């Protein structure tokens, strides 16, 4: 809908704040100017930046306002008269063009705008801030050092088509501004036309070199590079699980192939491990796996040497491809036979890097900082080489010693202080960097082929760039660079499952080629923890066992054979085990709630029955005195023998049980008290503070309670029972000791107060006792006071204080 004059605000980005002032005027004609002029109306006095039109392009309505006493003509609603149209010519903001480094014929096919014409020009400028329009306004960020077209490009087809030509291979990827000026104009390129994204083409990824300059780098093995400007496209992407790209420069995921030990499942469209009993080498067809002669191998076997004897058997033939599978009769024998599998020697890739410090950046350099640096370096190497972090070790002990040795030139650089006159840093500085030492890294790999790939993938620039991202803010002064021969070498390394993190219950399965302790699998009696991010093994639970070394689940014991007739449940439970991490089916026995009634069979199980509890196996025990399982027939522990709660009718003792009580007669335990609430009896937690609950029963009649009654709540010293289970603190003391004795229940015939005191909270005096300051001192015999006159005065005061004090305390007792 069209907007009428007076209905909208003043347009932003127009010189003169969007309000044109009269330049010349007559009775029939007037000239207006948005730019401020001098008194003669011939020279511009406004700043150059205030003479430029930065509004959005389009057609606007011109509205007139004549100032008066009631109209200031300084807001949109004042301008009511329509006088014409105002056309802002130029390109619409929002055009985006993407071209790749090395791309031929980078062309902007359609530039949209208002009043565009053939001969309009675009100029590429470097964007140095989040405001990409700013370079167009300042016109200072040229792209001559970015290997991009530095000259203006003229438009064709009515100013909508621009051809930038071929983009150099060395073009720096990033985001640039396209700035516009009209045809025939000699003005600067001030109008922002849109974005130019220079990205890496397919097969390359974006990487910064040691100077911080971005460049496009050939994609490494094991990865593919889509190319493009988005975050996802500009980086290299690892091939999906268990696949790799066989050569550098892969441009899509389709070039990733299954690694040995895995095959391409066409139905699932990803690499699947060869099933147990099969294997696949690199030379074999990618869609099939070969059968093992023994019919057994771990899932993902990559060569014939990983074929194993069937479960429960050991290969006693020392030749690598011949088998003599022999039965293992006991799980203990099997465990002993695989104890050596906790360790193995593997090939490793090893090399060195130089560590430098940017001396212009402050930061820490203590032992904790070095450890944080080690962690970040491991992550950066893993990301560059495509290996697990756990497969990388970095020796930084010598570096740590160097940093903390008191070396004067290092100290001067690290503390950013002016060095002493005899400490010359110049020979050691490279620009703003100071070399402080070197570090050795070791990468564990499975075989020589993997070692060759790691050697070929190593890129010091990539490691350095990744390190900047992975380091904490206070450690980004640390930098790495090549040290000597940057190509890593080969060595050997010993892996030990038991020494690894989360290594409990792990060993290397027979026939595998491990690369790190991540290849350790759960040994006999252990299984993987489901959904664990740390690859933890846990003991087989009760009712389960396991004899193999494999990341497979523990096996469940079978179902019981119930011999209790009608008492047997419709759904029979499974057998259990007396301990966790059981190693064989021989450990399976009757589960809790049942017992083995047949001495010749562990699976013939009878229901435990009433007034008994069965912990499993052949165990069957009677409930403690005063307790019963009631209708529960399959109690497993003594705790399921509930105390007999009786109805409390005359002549019968109510017996209860409280958690934590050690009494066998089922009374309330210590810290609990008996409560009879309208016939509903329970043991309640002792209220605090001021109340003590001993639990149990009274041995003798006390406080008006009969013998064998539940021990009632009593007051603590310094407190007064104001209800059956509530007490209030007393305020009157005799030489620092409260007049409230404590140890007395509510309503007891035995007094709660010391001699001479009575009433609620022992706040009143007994007959022939009084106090000289009411409510603040203890009661004394009357003969201890001085004169009779003083006695009469204090008696009156005492009566007044007693009345007020009792009212207050009475109110508290009711709340």
C-alpha positions in Angstrom: 0.0 0.0 0.0 1.2 3.5 -0.8 2.1 5.7 2.1 0.7 9.3 2.2 2.5 12.3 3.3 2.3 12.8 7.1 1.9 9.0 7.7 5.6 8.0 7.8 8.9 9.1 9.3 11.8 10.8 7.6 14.0 8.5 5.5 17.3 7.6 7.1 20.6 8.0 5.1 19.6 11.2 3.2 21.8 14.2 3.7 20.5 17.0 5.9 18.8 14.4 8.1 16.3 13.9 5.3 15.0 17.5 5.3 15.8 19.8 2.4 16.1 23.5 3.1 15.0 26.3 0.8 17.9 27.5 -1.4 16.0 30.1 -3.6 12.4 31.1 -3.7 9.9 33.3 -5.5 6.1 33.5 -5.5 5.8 30.7 -8.0 9.0 28.6 -7.7 11.4 27.4 -5.0 14.7 25.5 -5.0 15.5 23.1 -2.2 18.8 21.5 -1.2 19.5 18.6 1.2 23.1 19.7 1.5 24.0 22.6 3.7 25.3 25.6 1.7 27.0 28.9 2.7 25.2 32.2 3.0 25.5 32.8 -0.8 24.0 29.4 -1.5 27.0 28.6 -3.8 29.4 26.5 -1.7 28.9 23.3 0.3 29.8 23.7 4.0 28.7 20.2 5.1 31.4 17.5 5.7 32.0 15.3 2.7 30.5 12.3 4.5 27.3 14.3 5.0 26.8 14.9 1.3 26.4 11.2 0.4 23.1 9.4 0.0 23.1 6.1 1.9 19.4 5.4 2.0 18.0 2.3 0.5 17.4 2.5 -3.2 13.8 3.0 -4.3 11.1 5.6 -5.0 10.1 7.8 -2.1 7.4 10.5 -1.7 8.5 14.2 -1.4 6.4 16.0 1.2 6.2 19.8 2.0 6.0 21.6 5.3 6.0 25.4 5.9 7.3 26.3 9.3 5.0 28.3 11.6 4.3 28.9 15.2 2.6 25.6 15.5 4.8 23.6 13.0 8.5 23.0 13.6 8.8 20.9 10.4 11.2 18.5 12.2 9.3 15.2 12.1 7.5 13.2 9.4 3.9 14.0 10.6 4.6 17.8 10.0 5.1 17.2 6.2 1.4 16.9 5.0 1.6 18.2 1.4 2.6 15.9 -1.5 4.9 17.6 -3.9 6.3 14.8 -6.0 8.6 11.7 -6.0 12.3 11.2 -5.0 14.2 8.4 -6.8 17.3 6.9 -5.1 19.2 5.1 -7.9 21.6 2.2 -7.3 21.7 -1.6 -6.6 19.7 -3.3 -4.0 21.6 -4.5 -1.0 21.8 -8.3 -0.6 23.3 -9.6 -3.8 25.7 -12.5 -3.2 28.3 -13.9 -5.6 30.4 -16.9 -4.8 33.5 -17.8 -6.8 36.3 -20.3 -6.0 40.0 -19.8 -6.0 41.3 -21.0 -9.4 37.8 -20.7 -10.9 37.5 -19.5 -14.5 34.9 -16.9 -15.6 33.7 -15.6 -12.3 30.4 -13.8 -13.3 27.6 -11.9 -11.6 24.7 -12.7 -13.8 22.0 -10.6 -12.3 22.4 -7.4 -10.3 19.1 -5.9 -9.3 18.4 -2.3 -8.4 16.8 0.9 -9.5 18.0 3.0 -12.4 20.8 0.6 -13.3 22.5 1.2 -16.7 25.1 -0.3 -19.0 28.5 1.1 -18.0 27.8 1.1 -14.3 30.9 -0.2 -12.5 31.7 -2.6 -9.6 34.9 -2.6 -7.5 36.0 -5.4 -5.1 37.3 -4.1 -1.8 38.5 -6.1 1.2 36.0 -6.4 4.1 37.8 -5.8 7.4 34.9 -5.6 9.8 31.5 -7.1 10.3 30.0 -4.0 8.4 30.8 -5.0 4.8 29.4 -1.7 3.6 32.1 0.2 5.4 34.9 -0.4 2.8 32.6 1.1 0.1 32.2 4.2 2.2 35.9 4.6 3.0 37.3 3.1 -0.2 40.6 2.2 1.4 40.7 -1.6 1.6 42.1 -2.7 -1.8 42.6 -6.3 -2.8 45.9 -6.1 -4.6 47.6 -8.4 -2.0 44.7 -10.9 -2.1 45.3 -12.0 -5.7 41.9 -10.7 -6.8 40.8 -8.3 -9.6 41.9 -4.8 -8.4 40.4 -2.8 -11.3 36.7 -1.7 -11.7 34.5 -4.0 -13.8 31.9 -2.4 -16.1 28.5 -3.9 -16.3 26.6 -5.0 -19.4 22.9 -5.8 -20.2 21.6 -2.6 -18.6 24.0 -2.7 -15.7 22.9 -6.2 -14.5 25.7 -8.4 -15.8 29.4 -8.2 -14.5 32.2 -10.5 -15.6 35.2 -10.6 -13.1 37.2 -13.0 -15.2 39.4 -15.8 -13.9 40.1 -16.0 -10.2 43.7 -16.8 -9.3 44.7 -20.1 -7.6 46.4 -17.9 -4.9 43.3 -15.9 -4.2 42.8 -15.5 -0.5 39.5 -17.1 0.6 37.1 -14.8 2.5 34.3 -12.3 2.2 34.7 -9.1 0.2 32.5 -6.1 -0.6 31.3 -5.2 -4.1 31.0 -1.4 -4.4 29.0 0.4 -7.1 29.1 3.7 -9.0 26.9 4.8 -11.9 28.1 4.9 -15.5 30.2 7.9 -16.5 30.8 8.9 -12.9 34.2 9.8 -11.6 33.2 9.6 -8.0 34.5 6.9 -5.7 32.7 3.6 -5.3 30.5 4.5 -2.3 27.4 2.3 -2.8 27.4 -1.2 -1.3 26.1 -3.6 -3.9 26.6 -7.0 -2.1 28.9 -9.7 -1.0 31.6 -11.6 -2.9 32.6 -14.9 -1.3 35.9 -16.3 -2.4 36.0 -19.9 -1.4 38.2 -23.0 -2.0 37.1 -25.1 -4.9 36.2 -28.8 -4.5 39.2 -30.9 -3.4 40.7 -28.1 -1.3 40.1 -26.7 2.2 40.7 -23.4 3.9 43.9 -23.1 5.9 46.0 -20.3 7.4 49.8 -20.3 7.0 52.3 -19.3 9.7 51.7 -15.6 8.8 48.0 -15.9 9.4 47.2 -15.6 5.7 44.4 -17.9 4.5 45.1 -20.2 1.6 43.4 -23.2 -0.2 45.2 -26.5 0.6 44.8 -29.8 -1.1 42.6 -32.2 0.8 44.5 -35.0 2.6 43.9 -38.7 2.7 41.0 -39.9 4.8 39.1 -36.7 4.1 37.0 -35.1 1.4 36.7 -31.4 0.7 33.4 -30.0 -0.8 34.8 -26.5 -1.4 32.7 -23.5 -0.7 32.3 -20.5 1.7 30.2 -22.0 4.4 31.8 -23.3 7.6 30.8 -26.9 6.6 32.2 -26.5 3.1 35.4 -24.7 3.7 36.9 -27.3 6.0 38.1 -30.8 5.3 35.6 -33.5 6.4 36.6 -36.9 7.6 35.2 -39.8 5.7 32.4 -41.5 7.6 33.2 -44.3 10.1 35.5 -47.0 8.8 36.1 -45.5 5.4 38.9 -43.4 3.9 39.8 -41.6 0.7 42.7 -43.5 -1.0 44.3 -40.3 -2.4 44.6 -36.6 -1.8 42.1 -34.2 -3.3 38.8 -36.1 -2.7 35.9 -33.8 -3.6 33.0 -35.7 -2.2 32.0 -38.4 0.2 31.5 -40.8 -2.8 35.3 -41.1 -3.1 35.6 -42.5 0.5 36.0 -46.3 0.4 35.6 -48.9 3.2 38.9 -49.6 5.1 40.1 -53.3 5.3 37.9 -55.3 7.7 34.8 -53.5 6.5 32.6 -53.8 3.4 30.2 -51.6 1.6 26.6 -52.5 2.6 24.6 -51.2 -0.4 21.3 -51.5 1.4 22.5 -49.4 4.3 24.8 -47.1 2.3 27.7 -47.2 4.7 30.6 -49.4 5.7 29.8 -52.3 7.9 32.3 -54.5 9.8 32.8 -57.9 8.4 30.8 -60.2 10.7 32.4 -62.6 13.1 34.0 -65.5 11.2 34.9 -63.3 8.1 37.6 -60.9 7.0 38.4 -58.5 4.2 41.8 -57.2 3.0 42.4 -54.0 1.1 42.9 -55.9 -2.2 39.5 -57.7 -2.0 36.3 -56.6 -3.5 34.8 -53.8 -1.3 31.3 -55.4 -1.2 32.3 -58.8 0.2 34.1 -60.5 3.1 35.9 -63.9 3.0 35.1 -66.8 5.3 37.6 -67.8 8.0 38.6 -71.5 8.0 37.8 -71.7 11.7 34.5 -70.0 11.3 35.5 -67.4 13.9 37.1 -64.0 14.0 36.4 -60.7 15.6 34.0 -58.4 13.8 36.0 -56.2 11.4 38.9 -58.6 10.8 41.2 -57.2 8.1 43.4 -60.2 7.4 43.7 -63.9 7.7 45.7 -63.7 10.9 42.7 -62.5 12.7 40.8 -65.7 12.2 40.4 -67.4 15.6 39.4 -70.6 17.2 35.7 -70.9 18.1 34.6 -69.5 21.5 36.0 -71.5 24.4 38.9 -72.9 22.4 42.6 -71.9 22.1 44.9 -72.2 19.1 48.0 -74.2 20.1 49.6 -74.1 16.7 52.3 -71.4 16.6 52.2 -71.1 12.8 50.3 -67.9 11.8 47.9 -69.4 9.3 47.5 -72.9 10.7 45.1 -73.9 13.5 45.0 -76.4 16.3 41.9 -75.5 18.2 41.7 -77.1 21.6 38.8 -76.9 24.1 39.2 -74.8 27.2 37.6 -76.6 30.1 37.5 -73.8 32.7 37.2 -70.1 32.5 40.2 -69.7 34.8 42.3 -71.5 32.1 41.0 -69.2 29.5 41.8 -66.1 31.5 45.4 -67.3 32.2 45.9 -68.0 28.5 45.0 -64.4 27.5 46.8 -62.6 30.2 49.7 -61.8 27.8 47.2 -60.0 25.5 47.2 -57.0 27.8 50.4 -55.7 26.0 51.6 -55.5 22.4 54.2 -53.6 20.3 52.9 -51.4 17.4 54.5 -49.1 14.7 54.4 -45.4 15.5 55.0 -42.2 13.6 57.3 -39.7 15.4 58.6 -36.2 14.8 59.5 -32.9 16.3 58.1 -29.4 16.2 59.6 -26.1 17.3 57.7 -24.2 20.0 57.7 -20.4 19.9 56.3 -17.6 22.0 54.8 -14.4 20.7 56.6 -12.0 23.0 54.1 -9.2 22.4 51.3 -11.3 24.0 51.0 -11.7 27.8 50.2 -15.1 29.4 51.3 -17.8 31.8 54.1 -20.3 31.4 53.9 -22.5 34.5 53.6 -26.3 34.7 49.8 -26.2 34.4 50.1 -24.1 31.3 52.5 -26.6 29.7 50.0 -29.4 30.4 47.2 -27.4 28.9 49.4 -26.8 25.9 50.1 -30.5 25.6 46.4 -31.2 25.6 45.7 -28.7 22.8 48.6 -29.9 20.7 47.3 -33.5 20.9 43.9 -32.4 19.8 45.4 -30.3 16.9 47.6 -33.3 15.7 44.6 -35.6 15.8 42.5 -33.2 13.8 45.3 -32.8 11.2 46.2 -36.5 10.9 42.8 -38.0 11.3 43.7 -40.2 14.3 42.3 -40.7 17.8 43.7 -38.4 20.4 44.4 -41.4 22.6 46.9 -42.6 20.0 49.1 -39.4 20.4 51.8 -38.8 23.0 53.9 -35.6 23.3 57.1 -35.4 25.2 57.4 -31.9 26.7 59.5 -32.7 29.8 62.6 -31.0 28.3 60.5 -28.0 27.3 59.0 -27.7 30.8 62.5 -27.8 32.3 63.6 -25.1 29.9 60.7 -22.9 30.7 61.2 -23.2 34.4 65.0 -23.2 34.5 65.6 -19.6 35.1 67.0 -18.9 31.6 67.5 -15.2 31.5 66.5 -14.6 28.0 63.5 -16.7 28.4 62.5 -15.0 31.6 62.9 -11.6 30.0 60.6 -12.7 27.1 58.1 -14.6 29.1 57.6 -11.8 31.7 57.5 -9.1 29.0 60.0 -7.0 30.9 62.8 -5.0 29.6 65.8 -7.4 29.5 69.0 -6.6 31.4 71.7 -4.9 29.4 73.7 -8.1 29.1 70.6 -10.1 27.9 70.4 -9.7 24.1 67.2 -11.2 22.7 67.9 -10.1 19.1 69.8 -13.3 18.1 66.8 -15.5 19.3 63.9 -13.4 18.0 62.3 -14.0 14.6 60.1 -10.9 14.2 58.0 -11.0 17.3 58.6 -14.7 18.0 61.1 -16.3 20.4 62.0 -20.0 20.0 61.9 -21.6 23.4 62.5 -25.3 22.6 61.2 -28.3 20.7 58.8 -31.1 21.4 58.6 -34.7 20.2 55.3 -36.2 19.2 54.4 -39.9 18.7 51.4 -41.2 16.8 50.5 -44.9 17.1 49.3 -46.6 13.9 48.3 -50.1 13.0 50.7 -50.9 10.1 53.2 -49.5 7.6 50.4 -48.3 5.3 48.8 -46.3 8.1 52.3 -44.9 8.9 52.8 -43.8 5.3 49.4 -42.0 5.3 50.2 -40.2 8.5 53.6 -39.1 7.2 52.0 -37.8 4.0 49.1 -36.0 5.8 51.3 -34.1 8.3 51.0 -30.3 7.6 52.7 -28.0 10.1 50.5 -25.0 9.0 47.4 -27.0 9.7 48.6 -28.0 13.1 49.6 -24.4 13.9 46.2 -23.1 12.8 44.3 -25.7 14.8 46.4 -25.0 17.9 45.3 -21.4 17.9 41.7 -22.5 18.0 42.3 -25.2 20.6 44.4 -23.2 23.1 42.8 -21.3 26.0 42.9 -17.5 25.7 45.7 -17.1 28.1 47.9 -19.6 26.3 47.6 -18.2 22.7 51.0 -16.7 22.9 52.3 -20.2 22.2 53.0 -21.1 18.5 54.4 -24.1 16.7 56.5 -24.3 13.5 58.6 -26.8 11.6 61.8 -28.0 13.4 64.5 -29.5 11.1 63.1 -32.2 8.8 59.3 -31.8 9.2 58.6 -35.2 7.8 57.9 -37.7 10.7 59.9 -40.9 11.1 59.0 -44.5 12.2 59.5 -46.3 15.5 57.8 -48.9 17.8 55.6 -48.4 20.9 54.3 -50.8 23.6 50.6 -50.6 24.4 49.3 -51.7 27.8 45.5 -52.0 28.4 45.8 -52.1 32.2 47.7 -48.8 32.2 45.3 -47.0 30.0 42.5 -44.7 31.2 39.4 -46.9 31.9 41.6 -49.9 31.3 40.1 -52.1 34.1 38.9 -55.4 32.8 40.4 -55.0 29.3 42.8 -56.9 27.0 43.6 -57.0 23.3 41.6 -59.7 21.5 43.5 -62.3 19.6 44.3 -61.5 16.0 43.6 -57.7 16.0 46.1 -55.0 15.0 45.7 -52.4 17.7 46.6 -48.7 17.2 45.9 -47.5 20.8 44.4 -48.7 24.0 41.0 -47.9 22.4 41.4 -51.3 20.8 41.4 -53.0 24.2 38.2 -54.9 24.6 36.3 -56.3 27.6 37.8 -59.4 29.0 36.1 -62.4 30.7 33.6 -61.4 33.3 33.2 -57.8 31.8 31.0 -56.2 29.2 30.9 -52.7 27.6 28.9 -50.0 29.4 26.1 -49.0 27.0 26.3 -45.4 25.6 29.5 -44.7 27.6 31.5 -41.9 26.0 34.7 -43.3 27.7 34.5 -46.9 26.4 34.3 -48.3 29.9 33.9 -52.0 30.7 31.7 -53.1 33.6 31.5 -56.3 35.6 28.9 -58.8 34.5 25.8 -58.2 36.8 24.3 -60.9 39.0 22.7 -63.5 36.8 25.2 -63.0 33.9 28.6 -64.4 32.9 31.1 -64.1 30.1 34.2 -66.1 29.1 35.4 -64.3 25.9 37.7 -61.3 25.3 35.4 -59.2 23.2 33.2 -56.1 23.4 30.1 -58.2 23.6 27.4 -58.5 26.2 27.5 -60.8 29.1 25.3 -63.9 28.7 22.2 -64.4 30.9 21.8 -67.5 33.0 18.8 -69.7 32.0 15.3 -69.7 33.5 14.7 -71.6 36.8 12.8 -74.8 37.1 10.3 -74.0 39.8 9.4 -76.9 42.2 6.8 -75.1 44.4 3.6 -76.0 42.4 0.9 -73.3 42.7 3.3 -70.9 44.5 5.4 -70.6 41.3 4.8 -67.4 39.4 3.3 -67.4 35.9 6.5 -65.8 34.5 9.6 -67.7 35.8 12.7 -65.7 36.7 16.1 -66.4 35.5 18.9 -68.0 37.5 21.3 -65.6 39.2 24.9 -65.7 40.4 26.3 -65.1 43.9 28.9 -62.6 42.7 29.4 -60.2 39.8 31.9 -60.8 36.9 31.1 -64.5 36.8 33.2 -66.4 34.3 31.0 -69.4 33.3 27.5 -70.9 33.4 28.6 -73.0 36.3 28.2 -70.0 38.5 24.4 -69.8 37.8 22.2 -70.7 40.7 18.7 -70.0 42.2 17.9 -66.2 42.3 17.0 -64.3 45.5 13.6 -65.2 46.8 14.2 -68.9 45.9 16.5 -71.7 47.1 17.8 -74.9 45.6 15.8 -77.7 47.1 17.6 -80.3 45.0 21.2 -80.8 46.0 22.0 -82.3 42.6 20.7 -79.4 40.5 21.2 -75.7 40.9 18.4 -74.8 38.5 15.6 -76.7 40.5 14.4 -73.8 42.7 11.7 -73.6 45.3 9.8 -70.5 46.5 11.3 -69.3 49.8 7.9 -69.3 51.6 6.4 -67.3 54.4 8.4 -66.1 57.4 11.7 -66.9 55.6 14.1 -65.0 53.3 16.4 -66.5 50.6 19.4 -64.6 49.3 19.9 -67.1 46.5 21.6 -70.4 45.9 20.9 -72.9 48.7 20.4 -70.2 51.4 17.0 -70.1 53.3 16.8 -68.3 56.7 14.0 -67.6 59.2 12.8 -64.0 59.8 13.9 -62.3 63.0 11.7 -62.5 66.1 8.6 -60.3 66.0 8.6 -60.0 62.2 7.1 -61.8 59.3 7.0 -61.7 55.5 3.2 -61.7 55.6 1.8 -62.7 52.3 5.2 -62.2 50.6 6.5 -65.7 49.6 9.7 -64.6 47.8 11.6 -62.4 50.3 15.2 -62.0 49.4 16.6 -60.1 52.4 16.0 -59.7 56.2 14.7 -56.2 55.5 11.7 -57.8 53.8 10.7 -59.4 57.0 8.3 -56.6 58.2 7.6 -56.0 61.9 4.1 -57.1 63.0 2.1 -53.9 63.3 -0.8 -54.8 65.6 -4.0 -52.9 66.1 -3.3 -51.6 69.6 -6.5 -53.0 71.2 -6.6 -53.4 75.0 -4.1 -55.9 76.3 -2.0 -56.0 73.1 1.2 -54.1 72.5 1.6 -52.2 69.3 5.0 -53.0 67.7 6.6 -50.9 65.0 9.8 -50.7 63.0 11.8 -47.6 62.2 14.6 -47.4 59.5 18.0 -47.5 61.3 16.6 -49.2 64.5 18.7 -52.1 65.7 16.1 -53.5 68.2 14.8 -56.9 67.4 11.4 -56.3 69.1 10.4 -53.8 66.4 10.0 -50.8 68.6 10.7 -47.3 67.3 14.4 -46.8 66.8 16.6 -44.2 68.3 15.8 -40.8 66.9 12.2 -41.8 66.4 9.1 -41.6 68.6 5.8 -43.4 68.7 2.7 -41.6 67.5 -0.9 -42.8 67.8 -2.9 -40.5 65.5 -6.6 -41.6 65.8 -5.6 -45.2 66.0 -3.0 -45.0 63.2 0.3 -45.9 64.7 3.7 -44.9 63.3 7.2 -44.1 64.1 8.0 -40.4 63.4 11.3 -38.6 63.1 12.3 -36.8 66.3 11.6 -33.1 66.0 14.6 -30.8 66.5 15.8 -28.8 68.4 14.8 -29.2 72.1 13.4 -32.8 72.0 15.2 -36.1 72.5 13.8 -39.5 71.3 15.4 -42.6 72.8 13.2 -45.1 71.0 12.3 -48.5 72.4 10.1 -49.2 75.4 10.1 -48.1 79.0 11.5 -50.8 81.2 9.6 -49.5 84.3 6.6 -47.4 84.9 7.7 -43.7 84.7 6.2 -40.2 84.3 2.7 -41.7 84.5 3.4 -44.1 81.7 3.1 -47.9 82.3 6.0 -50.3 81.9 6.5 -51.5 78.3 5.0 -48.3 76.9 6.7 -46.6 74.0 9.4 -44.3 75.2 7.9 -40.8 74.9 9.7 -37.7 73.5 11.4 -35.8 76.3 12.8 -32.3 76.6 16.5 -31.4 76.2 18.1 -29.5 79.1 17.1 -25.8 78.7 13.8 -26.7 77.0 10.2 -27.1 78.2 7.8 -29.5 76.6 4.7 -27.5 75.5 3.1 -30.5 73.6 3.6 -34.2 73.2 6.2 -33.8 70.6 7.2 -30.1 70.8 9.4 -28.0 73.1 10.3 -24.4 73.6 13.7 -23.0 74.8 13.7 -21.5 78.4 15.3 -18.1 79.1 15.8 -18.2 82.9 19.2 -19.4 84.2 20.8 -20.1 87.6 24.4 -19.2 87.4 24.5 -20.1 83.7 22.4 -23.3 84.1 18.8 -23.3 82.8 16.0 -23.7 85.3 14.4 -26.2 82.8 15.8 -29.6 83.8 15.1 -31.5 80.6 14.6 -35.2 80.3 10.9 -35.0 81.1 8.0 -35.7 78.7 4.9 -33.6 78.2 2.3 -33.9 81.0 4.6 -35.8 83.3 3.9 -35.8 87.1 7.6 -35.1 87.6 8.3 -31.4 87.5 10.2 -29.9 84.6 11.6 -27.0 86.6 14.2 -26.5 89.2 13.1 -25.8 92.8 11.5 -22.4 93.2 10.3 -22.2 89.6 7.0 -23.3 88.1 4.6 -22.5 85.2 5.1 -22.5 81.4 8.8 -22.4 80.5 9.4 -22.3 84.3 8.9 -18.6 84.0 6.9 -18.2 87.3 8.0 -18.5 90.9 6.6 -21.0 93.4 4.9 -19.8 96.6 7.4 -18.1 99.0 9.8 -17.5 96.1 10.2 -14.3 94.1 12.8 -12.4 91.9 14.0 -8.8 92.0 13.9 -8.3 88.3 10.9 -10.1 86.7 11.7 -12.5 83.9 15.4 -11.9 84.0 16.7 -13.6 87.2 15.9 -16.9 88.8 13.5 -17.2 91.7 14.9 -16.9 95.3 13.3 -17.5 98.7 11.6 -14.4 100.0 13.8 -14.2 103.1 16.8 -13.3 101.0 15.4 -9.9 100.0 16.2 -6.7 101.9 13.5 -4.5 103.4 9.7 -5.1 103.5 9.2 -2.0 101.3 11.4 -3.4 98.6 9.5 -6.7 98.9 6.1 -5.1 98.3 7.4 -3.1 95.3 9.1 -6.1 93.7 6.1 -8.3 94.4 3.9 -5.9 92.4 6.4 -5.7 89.6 6.7 -9.5 89.6 3.0 -10.0 89.3 2.9 -7.6 86.3 5.8 -9.3 84.6 4.4 -12.8 85.2 1.1 -11.8 83.6 2.7 -10.4 80.5 5.3 -13.2 80.2 2.7 -15.9 80.6 0.5 -14.4 77.9 3.4 -14.2 75.5 4.6 -17.8 76.2 1.0 -19.0 76.0 0.6 -17.4 72.6 3.8 -19.1 71.4 2.6 -22.4 72.7 -0.6 -22.1 70.7 1.1 -21.1 67.4 
